[in-house]
Structure formats: structure tokens, C-alpha cells
Amino acid sequence: MGKETGGSVVKIDSALLEKVEAFINLEENKFRYVNRKQFIDIAVAEYLRAQKGSIPKRAKRGDE
């Protein structure tokens, strides 16, 4: 999917994680999202795809 970074760990707010778990456990989501990591990977990828046009490109080195 992308460049491997060595399995970076990201801390997620416990209240948000509970909401994610509840969403995953809904009957209609049980087969699409197998676990929290998969849900977060998919949700972030979909969000970034949707936002792609609204994110300004980073300045090239030397232009900063």
C-alpha cells in the first residue's frame, strides 16, 4: 500500500477507540472491518482520498 516505516505506533484517545470498537461491532460492519487497525487504515485512506484536492502541496526544498 505504501512505504513501510517499521511499524510505527500511534496513540489513540481511549474514548475514540471505544467508538471505533462499537462501530466495528455493528452487524453491517463485521465483515468489512476485521479489527481496529484495519478500520483505522481504511478510514484514514478514504479520508485522505476525499481531501486530496483540498490539501495544498508542500513547498519544495529550497523554496521554504
C-alpha angles and dihedrals in degrees: 000000000000146000113314112238099186098268102300116206119227123192115225126196110260093229091053091047090054090053090049091051092049091049092049091050093057110114094242092052102045095095099037095052114039096177143355095267092053091048092050092046091051095042094050093046092050092046093050091047090052092048096044095105094048099052114092116229117256118253115259117248109275091030092077 
